[in-house]
């Protein structure tokens, strides 16, 4: 289950409207719901708010958060290098 601390980090990194970013990532990872269909917005919200548990989806969401953090750090480093020139 996603903790409150992880939820705050999720919103901080991906923004308040995180589901449009999460949905394609889950699709890319090949994760589908019990019916074999892509996860809906409401399903993702239920998982991130702790109303449903799905360890695979929770792990994928946290992987997306970590990936986004690394991408932001890389972009900040590139900007810093460019501003020095």
Residue pairs with C-beta under 8 A, 6 or more apart in sequence:
1 50
1 53
1 58
2 10
2 47
2 48
2 50
2 58
2 61
2 62
6 62
6 65
7 48
7 49
9 65
10 18
10 48
10 61
10 62
10 65
11 18
13 65
13 68
13 69
13 72
14 21
14 22
14 64
14 65
14 68
15 21
18 48
19 41
19 44
19 45
21 64
22 44
22 61
22 64
23 38
23 39
23 41
23 44
25 60
25 61
25 64
26 38
26 39
26 44
26 57
26 60
27 38
29 60
31 39
31 56
31 57
31 60
32 38
32 39
33 39
33 40
33 43
39 57
43 52
44 57
44 61
46 52
47 53
47 54
47 57
47 58
47 61
48 61
